[in-house]
Amino acid sequence: MGVLLFDGELEFDTEVFELRLAGARVPLEPQAFDVLAYLVAHRDRVVGKEELMDAVWGGRFVSETAVSTRIKQIRRAIGDDGHTQRIIRTVHGRGYRFIAEPTGPRPASGTGPVTTLRSPIRYTVSDGLHIAYQVTGGGDLDLVLVSGFVSHLELDWGDPRHAHFLDRLGLFGRLIRFDKRGTGMSDRPIGLPDLETRMHDVLAVMDAAGSRQAVLIGYSEGGPMAILFAAAHPERVAALVLYGCYAKRTWTEDYPGAQTIEGWAAYTDRLVTEWDWEADMRMRCPSADPSMQRWWAQRMRAAATPSTVRALMDMNSLVDVRETLPAVRVPTLVVHRDGDALTRTEEAKYLAERIPGARLVLMPGDDHFVSGDPDQILDAIEPFLGELAGHTEPALSLAAIAAPAGPGAARLAAGLTVAGGRLRSGPGGRPVVQFDGPATAVRAGLAQLSGAGRLGIAIAEIPRQDTAVEAYGVQLALDLADNAPPGSLWVSSAVRDLLAGSGVTLEPAGDDPAGAVGSRQVYRAVAAT
């Protein structure tokens, strides 16, 4: 990184893990140095003792005395003390703050330019997998960045324009980033998960970072997951920002703005067989110079293998969150460049027209990736974030509703509850079970279904706190269950759309024979992996 100079003579060198005072090395044990590094990196705010313990000791149990002891060691080493507190200030009942102002960077011998100190990369566990995350910046507002395609938390900082994008986001608030499971520095399970499973990773990362609510910023392929998360967990989302996003990845007659499935397949084959990420960057970001192209190639090759890329591209080709858009009830900003080669302006307009109250900002430019003129994107986002004060949490959230019918319906409802669902009362007092997403509901339903029992699953927008739910989607789930053959699990077309990449196998069951669900196609779930 280089050297930061404080107080005229205090040099902080993270390249060689060394502290120097007036040019002389100051002995400091490693944990004390790590405490100091964290305080310097977050010198714009007060750092709590618990946060320090988590950052430096990695979640291991230590007492507050251990933190206090390291602070005393640092103060002795740099000529500070608990009385004058001219470099490290104790904020009683809250924590510590590094208050010395930088007096200018001093290049270390043989090193490159000074760069900003970064917080350590941490891991949290979601469904038994380790998910890598990093927290930078600071402030009262939390921001969760859902990156497009793949990311790599360490290499993300390697391009100065991308680093500027991240650093400036960190000026808006506390920036929380993560590598999606299967990519970057996170665990790579066999196969790749669906959007619903990845939502669990966002929840796990937010919980690990101590974030109760955050602004969700999704760009490119990260957009659909951010949309789904905002609809399913509105209590955790202060606002939603979408850049270069879409509701459906490939063309259909009722979504003509997207790329054809044949074009997408050809693009996938080209990426996997040629493995030419420099060319991919030139397409994603026409303004990219050779340095940015090399960085993108290094980042992509480190973040995913060819088989992972193919699996990701195949999963993305199935993504369809159109039915979810009306259920997004948080303040939403849609930002788009009119010359974007990957997602078209029509797709941005589609999102803004169908998300209630969404604001659309169209900008000139051809770059899809955020490293291309990042300030243009951030200039559109900053005022939107400044208007968020006073927003109240929406009372409704999107959920998957599983409705049992037939012999043993009560027993089936109880089994679904044990499998992770929440028991609710539907129309007429009939039991229904709420799940956060349809893939979890279908897997639990197939595991619990037996004999002549029947199960219907649909998507509903329901009150978050009520035990009695009577939305249209709840009635639809009951109608599906009532009309399904014995031993069958029927799902609605909206459920099918959200199961992309989930490993759930569906087969058409035709139109509902009783006309209970109108003329819509219904599907039978036959297997889940």
C-alpha positions in Angstrom: 0.0 0.0 0.0 2.6 2.6 1.0 3.0 4.9 4.0 0.7 7.4 5.7 2.2 10.3 7.6 0.5 11.6 10.7 1.4 14.4 13.2 4.4 15.4 11.1 6.6 12.4 12.1 4.5 9.4 12.7 4.8 7.0 9.7 2.3 4.1 9.4 3.5 1.5 6.8 1.2 -1.3 6.0 3.5 -2.8 3.3 6.1 -3.9 5.9 3.7 -3.8 8.9 5.9 -1.2 10.6 5.3 1.9 12.7 8.0 4.6 12.6 8.5 7.7 14.7 10.8 10.4 13.4 12.2 7.7 11.0 13.0 5.2 13.7 11.1 1.9 13.9 8.8 1.6 16.9 8.4 -2.0 18.3 4.7 -3.0 18.4 3.3 -6.5 18.7 1.2 -7.8 15.8 -2.2 -7.6 17.5 -1.6 -4.0 18.6 -0.5 -3.1 15.1 -3.8 -4.7 13.8 -5.8 -2.6 16.2 -4.0 0.5 15.1 -4.5 -0.4 11.4 -8.2 -0.8 11.9 -8.6 2.5 13.8 -6.6 4.3 11.1 -8.7 2.8 8.3 -11.9 3.9 10.1 -10.6 7.2 11.4 -13.7 9.0 10.1 -15.8 7.5 13.0 -15.8 6.0 16.4 -15.0 2.2 16.4 -16.7 0.2 19.1 -14.9 -2.3 21.3 -17.0 -5.2 20.0 -16.2 -4.2 16.4 -12.5 -4.1 17.2 -12.7 -7.5 18.9 -14.4 -9.0 15.8 -12.1 -7.4 13.4 -8.8 -8.2 15.1 -9.6 -11.4 17.0 -11.9 -12.8 14.3 -14.8 -13.7 16.5 -12.8 -15.5 19.1 -13.8 -14.8 22.7 -11.7 -12.1 24.3 -12.4 -9.7 27.1 -12.6 -5.9 26.7 -9.5 -5.8 28.8 -7.6 -7.2 25.8 -8.7 -4.2 23.7 -7.8 -1.7 26.5 -4.4 -3.3 26.9 -3.6 -3.0 23.1 -4.7 0.7 23.2 -2.4 1.4 26.0 0.5 -0.4 24.2 -0.2 1.8 21.1 -0.3 5.0 23.1 3.0 4.2 24.8 4.6 3.4 21.5 3.6 6.6 19.7 4.0 9.0 22.7 0.3 9.4 23.4 -1.4 8.8 26.7 -4.9 8.4 28.2 -4.9 12.0 29.5 -3.9 14.1 26.4 -5.4 11.6 23.9 -4.0 13.6 20.9 -3.9 10.7 18.6 -6.3 8.1 19.9 -9.4 9.4 21.7 -11.5 7.3 24.1 -15.2 7.9 23.7 -16.6 6.6 26.9 -19.3 4.0 26.5 -18.8 3.8 22.8 -15.2 3.0 21.8 -12.1 4.7 20.2 -11.3 7.0 17.4 -8.0 7.8 15.7 -8.1 11.6 15.5 -4.7 12.5 14.2 -5.0 14.2 10.7 -2.8 13.0 7.8 -0.1 15.5 7.1 0.6 14.0 3.7 1.6 10.7 2.2 5.2 9.7 2.2 6.2 7.1 -0.4 7.9 4.1 1.2 11.3 3.1 -0.3 10.8 0.9 -3.3 7.0 1.1 -3.2 4.4 2.4 -5.5 1.9 5.2 -4.8 0.1 5.3 -1.5 -3.4 3.8 -1.5 -6.2 3.8 1.0 -6.0 1.4 3.9 -8.5 -1.4 3.5 -10.5 -3.3 6.1 -9.8 -7.0 6.4 -11.8 -9.6 4.5 -14.0 -11.6 6.8 -16.1 -14.8 6.4 -19.5 -15.7 7.6 -21.3 -19.1 7.2 -24.5 -19.5 5.2 -26.0 -22.9 4.7 -22.7 -24.5 5.7 -20.6 -22.4 3.2 -18.1 -19.7 3.9 -19.1 -16.4 2.3 -16.4 -13.7 2.0 -17.3 -10.1 2.8 -15.6 -6.8 3.4 -16.8 -3.6 5.1 -15.2 -0.3 4.1 -16.2 3.4 4.4 -18.3 4.6 7.3 -21.3 6.6 8.4 -24.9 6.1 9.7 -26.2 4.6 6.4 -25.4 1.0 5.4 -24.9 0.1 1.7 -24.9 -3.5 0.4 -23.4 -3.8 -3.0 -24.6 -6.8 -5.1 -22.1 -7.0 -7.9 -22.8 -8.2 -11.4 -21.7 -11.6 -12.7 -18.7 -12.3 -10.4 -16.5 -10.4 -8.0 -13.2 -10.8 -6.1 -13.0 -8.8 -2.9 -9.2 -8.4 -3.0 -8.8 -7.8 -6.8 -11.7 -5.5 -6.9 -9.3 -2.8 -5.6 -6.7 -3.4 -8.4 -8.1 -0.9 -10.9 -8.0 2.7 -9.8 -11.3 3.6 -11.4 -13.1 0.7 -9.8 -11.3 1.5 -6.5 -12.6 5.1 -6.8 -16.1 3.7 -7.4 -15.9 1.7 -4.1 -14.2 4.5 -2.1 -16.8 7.1 -3.1 -19.6 4.7 -2.2 -17.8 4.4 1.2 -18.2 8.2 1.6 -22.0 7.8 1.3 -22.1 5.2 4.1 -20.7 2.0 5.4 -20.1 -0.2 2.3 -20.7 -3.9 2.7 -19.5 -6.1 -0.2 -19.4 -9.9 -0.6 -18.4 -12.5 -3.1 -21.4 -14.7 -4.1 -21.1 -18.3 -3.2 -19.3 -20.2 -6.0 -17.2 -17.2 -7.0 -14.4 -14.9 -5.8 -13.1 -15.7 -2.4 -16.2 -17.6 -1.2 -16.7 -21.3 -1.0 -17.4 -23.1 -4.3 -20.0 -25.8 -3.9 -20.9 -28.3 -6.5 -23.2 -26.6 -9.0 -24.4 -23.0 -8.6 -27.3 -21.8 -6.5 -30.5 -20.0 -7.5 -31.3 -16.4 -6.6 -33.3 -17.5 -3.6 -30.4 -19.3 -2.1 -28.1 -16.4 -2.7 -30.5 -14.2 -0.9 -29.7 -16.2 2.2 -26.1 -15.2 1.7 -27.0 -11.5 1.7 -28.9 -12.0 5.0 -25.9 -13.8 6.5 -23.5 -11.1 5.5 -25.7 -8.3 6.8 -26.1 -10.1 10.1 -22.4 -10.7 10.4 -21.7 -7.0 9.6 -24.2 -5.9 12.2 -26.5 -4.3 9.6 -30.1 -4.2 10.5 -31.2 -2.3 7.3 -29.3 -1.2 4.3 -29.6 0.4 0.9 -29.2 -2.4 -1.7 -27.2 -1.5 -4.8 -27.4 -4.0 -7.5 -25.8 -3.6 -10.9 -25.9 -5.8 -14.0 -26.5 -9.5 -13.1 -26.8 -8.4 -9.4 -30.0 -6.5 -10.1 -32.5 -9.4 -10.2 -31.2 -10.7 -6.9 -31.4 -7.2 -5.3 -35.0 -6.9 -6.6 -36.0 -10.2 -5.2 -34.4 -9.5 -1.9 -36.1 -6.1 -1.6 -39.5 -7.7 -2.3 -39.0 -10.6 0.1 -37.2 -8.7 3.0 -38.4 -5.1 2.8 -37.7 -4.7 6.5 -34.0 -5.1 5.8 -33.9 -2.7 2.8 -33.9 1.1 3.2 -33.9 1.6 -0.5 -33.0 0.0 -3.8 -30.6 1.2 -6.5 -30.4 -0.5 -9.8 -27.8 0.2 -12.5 -27.5 -1.5 -15.9 -30.2 -4.0 -14.8 -33.0 -6.1 -16.3 -36.0 -8.1 -15.2 -35.4 -11.0 -17.6 -32.2 -12.0 -19.3 -33.4 -13.4 -22.6 -36.0 -12.4 -25.3 -39.6 -13.6 -25.3 -42.6 -12.1 -27.2 -43.8 -10.4 -24.0 -40.2 -9.1 -23.2 -38.8 -8.0 -26.6 -36.0 -5.8 -25.3 -33.6 -8.5 -24.3 -31.1 -10.6 -26.2 -32.3 -13.7 -27.9 -31.6 -17.1 -26.3 -29.5 -18.0 -29.4 -27.4 -14.8 -29.0 -26.9 -15.4 -25.3 -25.8 -19.0 -25.9 -23.3 -17.8 -28.6 -21.9 -15.2 -26.1 -21.6 -17.9 -23.5 -19.7 -20.3 -25.8 -17.4 -17.5 -26.8 -16.5 -16.6 -23.2 -15.9 -20.2 -22.2 -14.0 -21.5 -25.2 -11.9 -18.4 -26.0 -11.5 -17.2 -22.4 -10.7 -13.8 -23.7 -11.7 -11.5 -20.9 -9.8 -8.5 -22.3 -12.2 -8.6 -25.3 -15.2 -9.0 -22.9 -14.1 -5.8 -21.1 -13.9 -3.9 -24.4 -17.5 -4.9 -25.0 -18.7 -4.2 -21.5 -16.8 -1.0 -21.2 -15.7 0.5 -24.5 -13.8 3.3 -22.7 -11.5 0.7 -21.0 -7.8 1.2 -21.6 -5.4 -1.7 -21.8 -4.6 -1.5 -18.1 -8.3 -1.9 -17.2 -8.7 -4.7 -19.7 -5.7 -6.6 -18.1 -7.2 -6.0 -14.6 -10.6 -7.3 -15.6 -9.0 -10.4 -17.1 -7.0 -11.1 -14.0 -10.0 -10.6 -11.8 -12.3 -12.8 -13.8 -9.8 -15.6 -14.2 -9.2 -15.6 -10.4 -12.9 -15.3 -9.5 -14.3 -18.2 -11.6 -13.4 -21.2 -13.7 -14.8 -21.9 -17.2 -17.3 -24.4 -15.9 -18.5 -21.9 -13.3 -18.9 -19.2 -15.9 -21.0 -21.5 -18.1 -23.2 -22.5 -15.2 -23.6 -18.9 -14.2 -24.5 -17.8 -17.8 -26.9 -20.7 -18.1 -28.6 -19.8 -14.8 -28.8 -16.1 -15.8 -30.5 -17.1 -19.1 -33.4 -18.4 -17.0 -33.8 -15.4 -14.7 -37.2 -13.8 -14.7 -38.3 -11.5 -11.9 -41.0 -9.6 -13.8 -43.8 -10.9 -11.4 -41.8 -9.6 -8.5 -41.5 -6.0 -9.6 -44.9 -4.7 -8.3 -44.1 -6.1 -4.9 -41.0 -3.9 -4.4 -42.3 -1.3 -1.9 -39.1 0.5 -1.0 -37.8 3.7 -2.6 -36.1 2.7 -5.9 -33.7 4.4 -8.3 -33.1 3.0 -11.7 -29.9 4.3 -13.4 -29.0 3.4 -17.0 -26.8 4.5 -19.9 -28.5 4.9 -23.2 -25.7 3.3 -25.2 -25.3 0.2 -22.9 -24.5 -2.8 -25.1 -25.5 -5.5 -22.5 -28.8 -4.1 -21.3 -31.0 -1.9 -23.3 -32.8 1.3 -22.4 -36.1 -0.4 -22.8 -35.2 -2.8 -20.0 -34.5 0.1 -17.6 -37.8 1.7 -18.5 -39.6 -1.7 -18.0 -38.2 -1.8 -14.4 -39.0 1.8 -13.6 -42.6 1.5 -15.0 -43.4 -1.6 -12.9 -41.7 -0.9 -9.6 -44.1 1.3 -7.7 -42.8 4.9 -7.4 -39.4 4.1 -9.0 -37.4 7.0 -10.4 -35.5 6.6 -13.7 -32.3 8.4 -14.5 -31.1 7.9 -18.1 -27.5 9.1 -18.9 -25.5 9.3 -22.0 -22.7 6.8 -22.5 -21.8 3.4 -23.8 -20.1 1.8 -20.8 -22.0 -1.0 -19.0 -19.4 -1.7 -16.3 -19.2 0.7 -13.3 -15.5 1.5 -13.8 -16.4 3.5 -16.9 -16.9 7.1 -15.6 -17.9 6.0 -12.1 -18.6 9.5 -11.0 -21.4 9.8 -13.6 -23.2 6.9 -11.9 -22.4 8.1 -8.4 -23.6 11.6 -9.1 -27.0 10.2 -9.9 -27.1 8.0 -6.7 -25.8 10.5 -4.2 -28.9 12.9 -4.1 -31.2 9.9 -4.0 -29.5 8.6 -0.9 -29.8 12.1 0.7 -33.6 12.0 0.4 -34.1 8.8 2.3 -34.6 10.3 5.8 -38.1 9.5 7.1 -38.9 6.5 4.9 -41.1 4.0 6.8 -40.8 0.3 6.4 -43.4 -1.2 4.1 -46.1 -3.4 5.7 -46.1 -6.0 2.9 -43.5 -8.5 1.8 -43.3 -11.1 -1.0 -43.4 -14.7 0.1 -44.0 -18.2 -1.2 -47.3 -19.7 0.2 -47.7 -23.5 0.5 -51.3 -24.6 0.9 -52.0 -28.2 1.8 -55.2 -30.0 0.9 -56.7 -33.5 1.1 -56.2 -36.2 3.7 -53.6 -35.3 6.2 -53.6 -31.6 5.3 -53.0 -30.6 9.0 -50.1 -33.1 9.3 -48.6 -31.8 6.0 -48.8 -28.2 7.3 -47.1 -29.2 10.5 -44.3 -30.9 8.6 -43.8 -27.9 6.4 -43.5 -25.7 9.6 -40.9 -28.1 11.0 -39.0 -27.7 7.7 -38.6 -24.0 8.2 -42.0 -22.5 7.2 -44.2 -20.2 9.3 -47.8 -21.3 9.9 -50.4 -18.8 8.9 -54.2 -18.8 8.6 -55.6 -18.5 5.1 -59.2 -17.7 3.9 -61.8 -19.6 5.8 -59.2 -20.4 8.5 -57.4 -22.9 6.3 -53.8 -23.5 7.2 -51.1 -22.2 4.9 -47.4 -22.1 5.4 -45.2 -19.1 4.5 -41.6 -19.5 3.1 -39.2 -16.8 2.1 -38.8 -18.2 -1.4 -40.4 -20.9 -3.6 -37.4 -23.2 -4.0 -37.3 -23.8 -0.2 -41.1 -24.3 -0.3 -41.0 -26.8 -3.1 -38.1 -28.8 -1.6 -39.9 -29.0 1.7 -43.2 -29.9 0.0 -41.7 -32.7 -2.0 -40.0 -34.1 1.1 -43.2 -33.9 3.2 -45.9 -34.9 0.6 -47.2 -38.5 0.8 -50.3 -40.5 0.2 -53.3 -38.7 -1.2 -52.2 -35.3 0.1 -52.0 -32.4 -2.2 -50.0 -29.2 -2.2 -50.2 -25.9 -4.0 -47.5 -23.2 -4.0 -47.9 -19.6 -5.2 -46.3 -16.2 -4.7 -48.2 -13.7 -2.5 -47.7 -10.2 -1.2 -48.8 -10.4 2.4 -48.6 -8.4 5.6 -45.3 -9.1 7.3 -46.7 -9.3 10.9 -50.2 -10.7 10.5 -51.0 -14.4 11.2 -54.1 -14.3 9.0 -53.3 -13.8 5.3 -55.9 -13.5 2.5 -54.1 -12.0 -0.5 -54.8 -13.2 -4.0 -51.7 -15.3 -4.0 -52.8 -17.1 -0.9 -56.1 -18.0 -2.5 -54.3 -19.1 -5.6 -52.2 -21.5 -3.6 -55.3 -23.0 -2.1 -57.0 -23.3 -5.5 -53.9 -25.1 -6.9 -54.0 -27.5 -3.9 -57.7 -28.2 -4.3 -57.4 -29.0 -8.0 -54.2 -30.9 -8.0 -54.4 -34.7 -8.3 -53.7 -36.8 -5.1 -50.1 -36.9 -4.3 -49.2 -33.9 -6.4 -47.6 -30.6 -5.9 -48.7 -27.9 -8.2 -47.1 -24.5 -8.6 -48.1 -21.2 -10.4 -46.3 -19.7 -13.4 -44.8 -17.0 -11.1 -43.2 -19.7 -9.0 -41.8 -21.3 -12.1 -40.2 -18.0 -13.1 -38.5 -17.7 -9.8 -37.1 -21.2 -9.7 -34.5 -20.6 -12.4 -31.3 -22.5 -11.6 -32.8 -24.0 -8.4 -32.5 -27.6 -9.5 -36.3 -28.1 -9.2 -37.8 -30.1 -12.1 -41.2 -29.0 -13.3 -43.5 -30.4 -15.9 -46.5 -28.6 -17.4 -49.8 -29.7 -15.8 -51.9 -27.8 -18.4 -54.4 -25.1 -17.5 -56.2 -25.5 -14.3 -59.1 -27.9 -15.1 -61.5 -26.2 -12.8 -60.7 -22.8 -14.1 -59.8 -21.8 -10.5 -56.6 -20.1 -11.6 -58.0 -18.6 -14.8 -56.3 -19.4 -18.0 -52.7 -19.5 -16.6 -50.5 -22.5 -17.1 -49.8 -24.5 -14.0 -46.9 -26.9 -13.3 -46.3 -30.0 -11.3 -43.1 -30.3 -9.3 -41.6 -33.7 -9.8 -38.1 -33.5 -8.3 -35.6 -31.2 -6.6 -31.8 -31.5 -6.2 
